[in-house]
Amino acid sequence: MHMQRDYEGIRLPKLLGLVVAGATLLAGMVVLPATQASADDLGFAAADDFVAGDLNTTKVPKLTVTKYLSLDNGSAPTGSANDAVQLNSNHDLTPAQGVVFKVMEVVPKAGNSLADIDANSDQTYDVKSGSTVFAGVTNGQGVIDTWYAANSDGSLNIDKTTGKFTGTPVNFPAGANHYYILSEDRDHSPAFSDDNPNKLDKANYKTATNSFFGLPYATNGTDQNKTRGYIYHLHLYPKNVSKQSFAKTVQSVKGSDGIAKTQMTATAGDTVTYVLSQKIYNEPDHKTQDGKLDVSELSTTGSTDIKFADRMSSSLQGKDGTIKAVIRDSSGTELQKLELNTDYTVNLTTKENPSSLNDSSKKMFADAPSKNVTYWVFNFFTASGVSKVQNIKNNSVMQLEVTYDALVTGEGDSTGTGGVVNDAASDFSDNKDSTGNKAPMPSHTNVTNAAVAFGSVQSKNQNPQYGALPDTEYRLVENADSIDKYLGSDGKFYGSNDEVPSGVQIYKATANDKGLVVFAGLPIFGTGPGKATNKTVQSTSWMLVETKTPDGWRNPGIPFGTITFGDVGLTEEQIVQKYGRDATLQPDYTKLNFGKFEAPASGVPGDIQMKFNNQLISRYLAHYKTTDGDSPLALPLTGGRGILLLLAVGALIMGGALYARNRRNNTARA
């Protein structure tokens, strides 16, 4: 029999009490972290590196500048990467490559304060003694995120070949009281250099406005408490605002799968979305013949006030069911939709260069070197469209915006202006000045694509020497053993009896009137789904074959090789950063060997020499007439004197053989 002791009855309750007491004591010793608002909660992007509270004097700040070409100034900046979201709503923006910016650390003039500094007046500040003058040049995305020190005399160490800085990058100093002025340096910018075959015209763009800021950048959050802190990675978006009132831009590129690409690279089978933008003003004190179309100047009878013309080379095929037109305000907000045939009209079938609006004797474009082009013409407004525009209030500057899609074909660039290219022009009723009508405003677009360009010419002994040979047709093949299987946009090769998958384009290129042959939108990147950061430039070794030759001319009959692109292994994203969103990638032409069919570029007369993408080409393929005796092909001549000589020689040989045989037979019988 068990006898319970007094202390046994209280053992369990006492133990539990000790546990509770210990837990309470432990809880009192542990301090839980206070919940802190994230950068996103305060209105900042993670890339801003915003930190609430006092300045961290040891934290090294950063500056990223992204440069755009635009029709308008846009909205007020905040210094956050979130400003890019607002910018992306403006469809007329184009990143600008090769623009140099300088950043000078400044102090106020003696007797003045920081509040007296005007970024656009050097009379209000001095460059801080002993400070570094920072400089950078925008990459293909329009971005500067690496900075270099300018030389003491203000000159810059830029490689003229690559357009990039040489030397060691430098950092901005940490700590308080560092204030800077950011300014555009056009004189040292490759984008505006006369050596650049595709340079920006200084006359068409205003210099970006200077900026004054502290780094790190003190600011407040957008939360209810207006939390104060510092942006340690400042993002600025200066713009070159166009002095013209018309622009054409690329809004997006979608793959053959319909998914939008993250980079503006195009391959045959892709779809490009284009935007045409025209400024319309609504000003109380407008003037006539000032080159600015005001709503009060629109015709109420429905006569055309704005005429857009869009010229697509053979590398593009417009999709007429995708056309949309709207009126937007200067920030990109849609104000009014416009209905086709109700508010405006179009002509999508003409093959002729359209006449300008104000002078029917003038054309919207210089004549194209090919009939294989398509013109789309947009006429604004009808009476209904005018009424809709004039009913929009409280907007001094608006934009008429037209968007449409175009398929990238495998037919090559018949205009020879950059590959997957598109040219547009605008003429409007007030496109005038005191001297009379002005020429239509042009705009040119391209997307990054791989192209091959060479000349198709006559042989040296023709008249004219090395004259153009239009209408020759070419294909790309894998090697000399498969010259009847042609390259497709999926990177594979297809013969006449092969089934071509849906969405795949087969490449061909035809010499235009000048003899220029251009393959465009070639599949040098990895095919199939994937991000631009994953698809890389592939190693290529294609060969070239001539598949159609004009009557009276001899087809070379052999494949030529090889077509090999550089930058193997670089991703689409890296290619765009290196060359820009409108670059034309071309192969190593030293490896394209025409052998005995080569017409040396140095021997081609100046008036026959051809340009692609504003640069002289280096390769010409010479052709011979079917009656020429100097062709590299060792084929006997047919017809005329040549055949008679061959027949005579043949008869002598046969006669001799018969005579010898008869003598042997006679000798044997004897």
MARMARMI-412957 format. One line per 8 residues: number of its first residue (from 1); their letters; for each residue x, y, z of C-alpha. Coordinates in nm, 3 decimals. Example, Ala and Ser with C-alpha at 12.3 -4.5 7.8 and 13.67 -1.06 7.14 Angstrom:
1) as) 1.230/-0.450/0.780; 1.367/-0.106/0.714 .
***
This chain:
1) mhmqrdye) 0.000/0.000/0.000; 0.143/0.330/-0.115; 0.139/0.622/0.127; 0.133/0.964/-0.050; 0.377/1.214/0.090; 0.276/1.575/0.128; 0.516/1.707/-0.134; 0.404/1.457/-0.401 .
9) girlpkll) 0.062/1.617/-0.431; 0.205/1.952/-0.524; 0.496/1.831/-0.748; 0.319/1.863/-1.089; 0.151/2.201/-1.026; 0.478/2.338/-0.897; 0.665/2.214/-1.204; 0.413/2.375/-1.437 .
17) glvvagat) 0.444/2.699/-1.247; 0.819/2.699/-1.290; 0.782/2.644/-1.667; 0.538/2.930/-1.702; 0.759/3.161/-1.499; 1.063/3.070/-1.709; 0.877/3.131/-2.033; 0.759/3.466/-1.905 .
25) llagmvvl) 1.112/3.565/-1.812; 1.246/3.453/-2.152; 0.978/3.648/-2.331; 1.079/3.955/-2.142; 1.439/3.911/-2.252; 1.356/3.865/-2.623; 1.283/4.184/-2.824; 1.083/4.114/-3.138 .
33) patqasad) 1.184/4.324/-3.442; 0.949/4.608/-3.524; 0.765/4.572/-3.851; 0.931/4.807/-4.105; 0.774/4.925/-4.427; 0.937/4.795/-4.744; 1.067/5.026/-5.017; 0.766/4.928/-5.224 .
41) dlgfaaad) 0.529/5.034/-4.944; 0.702/5.372/-4.940; 0.667/5.422/-5.316; 1.017/5.313/-5.421; 1.150/5.030/-5.635; 1.392/4.777/-5.489; 1.651/4.899/-5.742; 1.644/5.245/-5.577 .
49) dfvagdln) 1.813/5.110/-5.266; 1.603/5.348/-5.053; 1.684/5.337/-4.683; 1.469/5.520/-4.429; 1.632/5.721/-4.155; 1.959/5.907/-4.121; 2.227/5.914/-4.389; 2.467/5.621/-4.396 .
57) ttkvpklt) 2.795/5.802/-4.453; 2.982/5.486/-4.556; 2.735/5.362/-4.817; 2.861/5.425/-5.174; 2.585/5.577/-5.388; 2.514/5.488/-5.753; 2.368/5.673/-6.050; 2.195/5.518/-6.353 .
65) vtkylsld) 2.097/5.737/-6.648; 1.862/5.615/-6.922; 1.838/5.835/-7.229; 1.536/5.853/-7.462; 1.436/6.029/-7.781; 1.082/6.160/-7.748; 0.815/6.391/-7.888; 0.746/6.553/-7.548 .
73) ngsaptgs) 0.909/6.632/-7.214; 0.703/6.383/-7.013; 0.616/6.403/-6.643; 0.812/6.524/-6.342; 1.083/6.280/-6.224; 1.117/6.137/-5.873; 1.463/5.981/-5.900; 1.312/5.633/-5.867 .
81) andavqln) 1.334/5.342/-6.113; 0.954/5.354/-6.092; 0.967/5.656/-6.324; 1.026/5.405/-6.604; 0.670/5.276/-6.559; 0.530/5.619/-6.642; 0.774/5.653/-6.931; 0.666/5.322/-7.079 .
89) snhdltpa) 0.313/5.457/-7.119; 0.455/5.706/-7.370; 0.466/5.505/-7.691; 0.691/5.746/-7.879; 1.004/5.683/-7.669; 1.318/5.537/-7.827; 1.638/5.462/-7.630; 1.934/5.664/-7.758 .
97) qgvvfkvm) 2.270/5.490/-7.794; 2.608/5.663/-7.799; 2.515/5.978/-7.605; 2.773/6.106/-7.356; 2.678/6.261/-7.022; 2.905/6.435/-6.773; 2.845/6.468/-6.401; 3.023/6.753/-6.220 .
105) evvpkagn) 3.028/6.800/-5.845; 2.942/7.165/-5.777; 2.924/7.421/-5.498; 2.736/7.753/-5.497; 2.911/8.069/-5.602; 3.064/8.265/-5.313; 2.795/8.436/-5.110; 2.520/8.210/-5.245 .
113) sladidan) 2.356/7.894/-5.118; 2.260/7.562/-5.271; 1.912/7.703/-5.328; 2.062/7.958/-5.570; 2.209/7.694/-5.805; 2.051/7.682/-6.149; 2.163/7.373/-6.341; 2.134/7.564/-6.669 .
121) sdqtydvk) 2.341/7.865/-6.561; 2.711/7.825/-6.487; 2.700/8.171/-6.329; 2.535/8.018/-6.022; 2.789/7.750/-5.931; 3.154/7.647/-5.939; 3.298/7.302/-5.998; 3.415/7.171/-5.662 .
129) sgstvfag) 3.791/7.193/-5.633; 3.970/6.857/-5.649; 3.654/6.668/-5.746; 3.623/6.410/-6.023; 3.431/6.492/-6.340; 3.240/6.175/-6.416; 3.146/6.072/-6.770; 2.959/5.786/-6.933 .
137) vtngqgvi) 2.812/5.688/-7.271; 2.473/5.526/-7.324; 2.467/5.165/-7.437; 2.222/5.007/-7.681; 1.945/5.030/-7.422; 2.014/5.400/-7.370; 2.161/5.324/-7.026; 2.469/5.449/-6.841 .
145) dtwyaans) 2.541/5.252/-6.524; 2.920/5.268/-6.538; 3.110/5.594/-6.501; 3.464/5.701/-6.586; 3.682/5.999/-6.499; 3.712/6.268/-6.765; 4.060/6.400/-6.838; 4.174/6.724/-6.674 .
153) dgslnidk) 4.126/6.913/-7.003; 3.769/6.785/-7.034; 3.849/6.531/-7.307; 3.722/6.174/-7.287; 3.882/5.837/-7.349; 3.636/5.687/-7.597; 3.729/5.417/-7.846; 3.607/5.544/-8.184 .
161) ttgkftgt) 3.559/5.191/-8.314; 3.340/5.061/-8.031; 3.202/5.393/-7.905; 3.287/5.285/-7.549; 3.501/5.433/-7.274; 3.843/5.288/-7.203; 4.002/5.286/-6.863; 3.890/5.193/-6.513 .
169) pvnfpaga) 3.539/5.273/-6.384; 3.513/5.506/-6.085; 3.262/5.534/-5.798; 3.081/5.836/-5.658; 3.199/5.936/-5.308; 3.001/5.837/-5.001; 2.892/6.075/-4.730; 2.705/6.403/-4.700 .
177) nhyyilse) 2.710/6.727/-4.896; 2.779/6.597/-5.250; 2.579/6.782/-5.515; 2.603/6.733/-5.888; 2.496/6.867/-6.226; 2.427/6.619/-6.503; 2.469/6.752/-6.858; 2.467/6.610/-7.209 .
185) drdhspaf) 2.798/6.634/-7.397; 2.704/6.634/-7.767; 3.050/6.729/-7.889; 3.195/6.399/-7.766; 2.889/6.180/-7.833; 2.931/5.905/-8.097; 2.556/5.934/-8.165; 2.603/6.281/-8.316 .
193) sddnpnkl) 2.945/6.224/-8.473; 2.995/6.280/-8.846; 3.184/5.949/-8.849; 2.864/5.764/-8.754; 2.683/5.649/-9.074; 2.354/5.647/-8.881; 2.414/5.956/-8.673; 2.138/6.152/-8.505 .
201) dkanykta) 2.071/6.490/-8.661; 2.145/6.756/-8.400; 1.906/6.991/-8.574; 1.612/6.757/-8.508; 1.658/6.712/-8.131; 1.684/6.950/-7.840; 1.972/6.901/-7.600; 1.861/6.726/-7.281 .
209) tnsffglp) 1.785/6.963/-6.993; 2.054/6.973/-6.722; 1.974/6.819/-6.383; 2.084/6.926/-6.032; 2.069/6.671/-5.750; 2.234/6.541/-5.437; 2.381/6.192/-5.418; 2.271/6.015/-5.205 .
217) yatngtdq) 1.934/6.171/-5.279; 1.728/6.284/-4.978; 1.354/6.237/-5.023; 1.029/6.126/-4.864; 0.817/5.821/-4.916; 0.462/5.829/-5.046; 0.324/5.662/-4.732; 0.097/5.846/-4.491 .
225) nktrgyiy) 0.387/5.941/-4.264; 0.602/6.069/-4.555; 0.891/5.862/-4.424; 1.219/6.042/-4.478; 1.528/5.865/-4.605; 1.781/5.844/-4.888; 1.790/5.690/-5.234; 2.136/5.541/-5.268 .
233) hlhlypkn) 2.082/5.437/-5.630; 1.936/5.730/-5.820; 1.767/5.674/-6.160; 1.738/5.964/-6.406; 1.567/5.963/-6.747; 1.677/6.263/-6.955; 1.526/6.301/-7.301; 1.613/6.453/-7.635 .
241) vskqsfak) 1.280/6.603/-7.734; 1.227/6.606/-8.108; 1.182/6.943/-8.273; 0.958/6.773/-8.526; 0.593/6.696/-8.463; 0.598/6.344/-8.613; 0.771/6.022/-8.514; 0.755/5.651/-8.584 .
249) tvqsvkgs) 0.865/5.401/-8.319; 0.864/5.030/-8.246; 0.634/4.946/-7.956; 0.703/4.572/-7.928; 0.818/4.255/-8.104; 0.633/3.927/-8.061; 0.774/3.588/-8.153; 0.597/3.347/-8.387 .
257) dgiaktqm) 0.439/3.202/-8.071; 0.265/3.535/-8.006; 0.463/3.605/-7.688; 0.616/3.952/-7.655; 0.996/3.959/-7.653; 1.187/4.139/-7.382; 1.430/4.276/-7.642; 1.372/4.444/-7.979 .
265) tatagdtv) 1.526/4.165/-8.185; 1.346/4.026/-8.491; 1.357/3.705/-8.691; 1.137/3.615/-8.986; 0.802/3.494/-8.852; 0.798/3.753/-8.570; 0.542/4.035/-8.550; 0.642/4.397/-8.495 .
273) tyvlsqki) 0.399/4.655/-8.354; 0.462/5.005/-8.489; 0.341/5.343/-8.364; 0.293/5.659/-8.571; 0.264/5.974/-8.358; 0.169/6.325/-8.466; 0.141/6.630/-8.239; -0.180/6.832/-8.252 .
281) ynepdhkt) -0.202/7.160/-8.060; -0.488/7.338/-7.892; -0.350/7.681/-7.812; -0.553/8.001/-7.767; -0.292/8.218/-7.940; -0.190/7.983/-8.222; -0.035/8.116/-8.542; -0.080/7.996/-8.897 .
289) qdgkldvs) 0.210/7.866/-9.107; 0.413/7.793/-8.795; 0.455/7.421/-8.863; 0.219/7.336/-8.575; -0.124/7.199/-8.656; -0.386/7.345/-8.421; -0.734/7.196/-8.373; -0.885/7.525/-8.486 .
297) elsttgst) -0.714/7.473/-8.825; -0.880/7.137/-8.890; -1.118/7.133/-9.184; -1.480/7.085/-9.081; -1.571/6.963/-9.430; -1.377/6.640/-9.392; -1.083/6.736/-9.614; -0.758/6.564/-9.517 .
305) dikfadrm) -0.551/6.763/-9.267; -0.295/6.495/-9.182; -0.154/6.237/-9.421; 0.060/5.950/-9.297; 0.243/5.731/-9.546; 0.416/5.412/-9.439; 0.657/5.230/-9.669; 0.734/4.866/-9.593 .
313) ssslqgkd) 1.014/4.683/-9.770; 0.979/4.320/-9.874; 1.091/4.218/-9.523; 0.756/4.333/-9.378; 0.392/4.252/-9.446; 0.135/4.472/-9.273; -0.164/4.314/-9.098; -0.459/4.534/-9.188 .
321) gtikavir) -0.685/4.395/-8.915; -0.460/4.538/-8.644; -0.489/4.910/-8.726; -0.597/5.132/-8.436; -0.606/5.510/-8.397; -0.648/5.717/-8.080; -0.588/6.066/-7.943; -0.364/6.079/-7.633 .
329) dssgtelq) -0.250/6.356/-7.402; 0.119/6.437/-7.358; 0.156/6.180/-7.079; 0.020/5.898/-7.294; -0.330/5.879/-7.147; -0.594/5.789/-7.404; -0.847/6.068/-7.459; -1.046/5.955/-7.763 .
337) klelntdy) -1.073/5.645/-7.982; -1.106/5.696/-8.355; -1.300/5.461/-8.580; -1.172/5.348/-8.919; -1.386/5.474/-9.211; -1.590/5.684/-8.968; -1.320/5.919/-8.839; -1.039/5.849/-9.089 .
345) tvnlttke) -0.971/5.650/-9.407; -0.687/5.431/-9.532; -0.543/5.296/-9.858; -0.349/4.976/-9.802; -0.307/4.849/-10.159; -0.104/5.108/-10.346; 0.236/5.020/-10.487; 0.306/5.377/-10.593 .
353) npsslnds) 0.496/5.638/-10.394; 0.217/5.861/-10.253; 0.199/6.231/-10.331; 0.248/6.476/-10.046; -0.059/6.643/-9.899; 0.026/7.007/-9.971; 0.192/6.963/-10.311; 0.073/6.681/-10.536 .
361) skkmfada) 0.381/6.723/-10.757; 0.602/6.609/-10.466; 0.626/6.261/-10.318; 0.618/6.142/-9.958; 0.944/5.949/-10.003; 1.247/5.937/-10.226; 1.179/5.669/-10.487; 1.258/5.316/-10.366 .
369) psknvtyw) 1.509/5.106/-10.565; 1.251/4.830/-10.601; 0.889/4.772/-10.696; 0.870/4.512/-10.421; 0.751/4.760/-10.157; 0.413/4.833/-10.003; 0.269/5.173/-9.912; 0.001/5.227/-9.649 .
377) vfnfftas) -0.167/5.568/-9.653; -0.373/5.712/-9.364; -0.595/6.020/-9.413; -0.715/6.220/-9.110; -0.983/6.337/-9.045; -1.337/6.297/-9.167; -1.594/6.548/-9.041; -1.677/6.304/-8.761 .
385) gvskvqni) -1.312/6.277/-8.662; -1.266/6.655/-8.657; -1.565/6.691/-8.426; -1.423/6.436/-8.182; -1.083/6.606/-8.170; -1.223/6.956/-8.129; -1.443/6.840/-7.840; -1.135/6.745/-7.634 .
393) knnsvmql) -1.075/7.020/-7.378; -0.797/7.127/-7.142; -0.511/6.975/-7.341; -0.277/7.220/-7.511; -0.074/6.941/-7.673; -0.216/6.610/-7.790; -0.092/6.323/-8.000; -0.267/6.143/-8.284 .
401) evtydalv) -0.143/5.786/-8.252; -0.178/5.502/-8.503; -0.066/5.148/-8.420; -0.054/4.839/-8.635; 0.125/4.504/-8.663; 0.351/4.379/-8.941; 0.482/4.027/-9.003; 0.857/3.989/-9.055 .
409) tgegdstg) 0.888/3.790/-9.378; 1.177/3.588/-9.517; 1.184/3.798/-9.837; 1.478/4.023/-9.746; 1.510/4.402/-9.752; 1.429/4.532/-10.098; 1.508/4.892/-10.000; 1.851/4.812/-9.857 .
417) tggvvnda) 1.813/5.042/-9.559; 1.878/4.818/-9.261; 1.707/4.479/-9.282; 1.374/4.476/-9.095; 1.310/4.841/-9.171; 1.013/5.068/-9.197; 1.001/5.423/-9.327; 0.718/5.663/-9.259 .
425) asdfsdnk) 0.639/6.025/-9.340; 0.379/6.281/-9.236; 0.246/6.583/-9.418; -0.019/6.809/-9.267; -0.206/7.120/-9.369; 0.007/7.356/-9.159; 0.340/7.196/-9.250; 0.450/7.535/-9.378 .
433) dstgnkap) 0.662/7.835/-9.298; 0.688/8.188/-9.434; 0.850/8.056/-9.753; 0.573/7.808/-9.833; 0.521/7.433/-9.811; 0.779/7.226/-9.624; 0.881/6.873/-9.719; 0.697/6.583/-9.549 .
441) mpshtnvt) 0.849/6.488/-9.214; 1.031/6.153/-9.237; 1.091/5.889/-8.970; 1.291/5.568/-8.998; 1.275/5.258/-8.778; 1.465/4.933/-8.758; 1.482/4.651/-8.506; 1.793/4.454/-8.420 .
449) naavafgs) 1.825/4.180/-8.680; 2.086/3.974/-8.861; 2.136/4.050/-9.229; 2.361/3.962/-9.523; 2.417/4.216/-9.803; 2.609/4.188/-10.130; 2.586/4.309/-10.488; 2.467/4.119/-10.794 .
457) vqsknqnp) 2.651/4.265/-11.094; 2.751/4.198/-11.452; 3.105/4.088/-11.534; 3.395/4.321/-11.602; 3.372/4.294/-11.981; 3.011/4.414/-12.000; 2.893/4.763/-12.077; 2.863/4.918/-11.828 .
465) qygalpdt) 3.146/4.743/-11.647; 3.014/4.571/-11.333; 2.666/4.712/-11.400; 2.379/4.606/-11.174; 2.201/4.276/-11.246; 1.855/4.305/-11.085; 1.609/4.020/-11.022; 1.867/3.752/-10.942 .
473) eyrlvena) 1.732/3.537/-10.658; 1.928/3.369/-10.380; 1.876/3.121/-10.098; 2.079/3.002/-9.800; 2.173/2.634/-9.760; 2.343/2.428/-9.495; 2.634/2.298/-9.705; 2.741/2.195/-10.057 .
481) dsidkylg) 2.575/1.854/-10.019; 2.224/1.995/-9.968; 2.187/2.285/-10.211; 1.816/2.213/-10.267; 1.718/2.252/-9.901; 1.674/2.614/-9.797; 1.708/2.788/-9.460; 1.389/2.849/-9.262 .
489) sdgkfygs) 1.322/3.088/-8.975; 1.342/2.800/-8.726; 1.705/2.741/-8.825; 1.624/2.421/-9.016; 1.643/2.352/-9.391; 1.355/2.250/-9.617; 1.331/2.104/-9.967; 1.043/2.129/-10.213 .
497) ndevpsgv) 0.890/1.803/-10.087; 0.931/1.880/-9.716; 0.641/1.995/-9.501; 0.716/2.340/-9.362; 0.575/2.391/-9.009; 0.315/2.661/-8.957; 0.470/2.999/-8.887; 0.807/2.913/-9.042 .
505) qiykatan) 0.932/3.146/-9.315; 1.173/3.028/-9.587; 1.441/3.284/-9.664; 1.514/3.424/-10.006; 1.652/3.754/-10.129; 1.620/3.917/-10.471; 1.848/4.182/-10.619; 1.672/4.519/-10.634 .
513) dkglvvfa) 1.699/4.770/-10.921; 2.045/4.871/-10.804; 2.161/4.509/-10.783; 2.166/4.504/-10.403; 2.076/4.171/-10.238; 1.981/4.167/-9.868; 1.877/3.875/-9.648; 1.712/4.009/-9.330 .
521) glpifgtg) 1.578/3.880/-8.999; 1.807/3.575/-9.006; 1.784/3.317/-8.723; 2.120/3.358/-8.555; 1.975/3.331/-8.204; 1.864/3.006/-8.049; 1.513/2.921/-8.164; 1.209/2.820/-7.959 .
529) pgkatnkt) 1.064/2.969/-7.638; 1.291/3.134/-7.388; 1.399/3.467/-7.242; 1.632/3.709/-7.416; 1.880/3.645/-7.136; 1.893/3.277/-7.235; 1.895/3.283/-7.617; 2.246/3.321/-7.751 .
537) vqstswml) 2.406/3.385/-8.089; 2.469/3.050/-8.255; 2.766/2.948/-8.466; 2.666/2.956/-8.835; 2.836/2.835/-9.154; 2.566/2.873/-9.416; 2.630/2.878/-9.788; 2.474/3.090/-10.062 .
545) vetktpdg) 2.315/2.958/-10.382; 2.164/3.145/-10.676; 1.822/2.999/-10.753; 1.700/3.230/-11.032; 1.899/3.414/-11.296; 1.763/3.663/-11.552; 1.730/3.546/-11.912; 2.051/3.564/-12.112 .
553) wrnpgipf) 2.271/3.532/-11.805; 2.447/3.224/-11.673; 2.378/3.089/-11.324; 2.709/3.025/-11.144; 2.576/2.679/-11.059; 2.784/2.639/-10.743; 2.733/2.728/-10.376; 2.944/3.002/-10.218 .
561) gtitfgdv) 3.055/3.002/-9.859; 3.060/3.078/-9.587; 2.826/3.304/-9.395; 2.950/3.322/-9.039; 2.837/3.565/-8.768; 3.045/3.684/-8.476; 2.945/3.745/-8.111; 2.879/3.373/-8.066 .
569) glteeqiv) 2.752/3.305/-7.714; 2.621/3.656/-7.645; 2.257/3.669/-7.540; 1.992/3.877/-7.714; 1.999/4.113/-7.418; 2.377/4.153/-7.443; 2.356/4.210/-7.820; 2.103/4.492/-7.775 .
577) qkygrdat) 2.313/4.648/-7.499; 2.619/4.632/-7.724; 2.472/4.745/-8.056; 2.135/4.906/-7.976; 1.766/4.832/-8.036; 1.789/4.914/-8.407; 2.120/4.750/-8.498; 2.189/4.546/-8.810 .
585) lqpdytkl) 2.422/4.253/-8.737; 2.627/4.138/-9.034; 2.860/3.842/-9.091; 3.234/3.829/-9.142; 3.243/3.913/-9.513; 3.606/3.803/-9.545; 3.474/3.447/-9.520; 3.217/3.491/-9.800 .
593) nfgkfeap) 3.426/3.380/-10.097; 3.298/3.426/-10.451; 3.628/3.306/-10.596; 3.656/3.359/-10.974; 3.307/3.516/-10.965; 3.423/3.796/-10.734; 3.393/4.151/-10.864; 3.643/4.345/-10.649 .
601) asgvpgdi) 3.473/4.630/-10.466; 3.763/4.859/-10.557; 3.696/4.797/-10.925; 3.324/4.873/-10.918; 3.262/5.225/-11.057; 3.156/5.484/-10.802; 2.815/5.541/-10.959; 2.742/5.166/-10.937 .
609) qmkfnnql) 2.880/5.098/-10.589; 2.604/4.999/-10.349; 2.525/5.089/-9.990; 2.346/4.894/-9.723; 2.247/5.064/-9.399; 2.427/5.378/-9.521; 2.760/5.197/-9.564; 2.934/5.072/-9.877 .
617) isrylahy) 2.913/4.695/-9.922; 3.231/4.489/-9.968; 3.118/4.190/-10.175; 2.998/4.174/-10.538; 2.905/3.859/-10.731; 2.982/3.891/-11.103; 2.767/3.729/-11.376; 2.839/3.630/-11.732 .
625) kttdgdsp) 2.617/3.617/-12.036; 2.538/3.278/-12.183; 2.735/3.383/-12.491; 3.045/3.493/-12.298; 3.360/3.291/-12.349; 3.537/3.418/-12.036; 3.305/3.263/-11.776; 3.479/3.077/-11.491 .
633) lalpltgg) 3.247/2.783/-11.564; 3.428/2.540/-11.802; 3.127/2.470/-12.024; 3.158/2.450/-12.404; 2.998/2.725/-12.609; 2.686/2.641/-12.807; 2.575/2.782/-13.143; 2.755/3.011/-13.389 .
641) rgilllla) 3.118/2.966/-13.490; 3.209/2.778/-13.178; 2.985/2.478/-13.256; 3.112/2.456/-13.615; 3.467/2.433/-13.493; 3.373/2.162/-13.247; 3.188/1.967/-13.517; 3.485/1.990/-13.754 .
649) vgalimgg) 3.726/1.869/-13.491; 3.487/1.590/-13.397; 3.450/1.480/-13.759; 3.828/1.464/-13.803; 3.865/1.254/-13.491; 3.587/1.014/-13.593; 3.725/0.991/-13.949; 4.070/0.909/-13.823 .
657) alyarnrr) 3.932/0.641/-13.595; 3.736/0.480/-13.881; 4.040/0.492/-14.112; 4.259/0.323/-13.850; 4.000/0.053/-13.787; 3.964/-0.022/-14.162; 4.340/-0.057/-14.203; 4.354/-0.306/-13.914 .
665) nntara) 4.071/-0.508/-14.065; 4.237/-0.512/-14.409; 4.568/-0.621/-14.262; 4.398/-0.904/-14.071; 4.222/-1.037/-14.384; 4.544/-1.029/-14.581 .
***
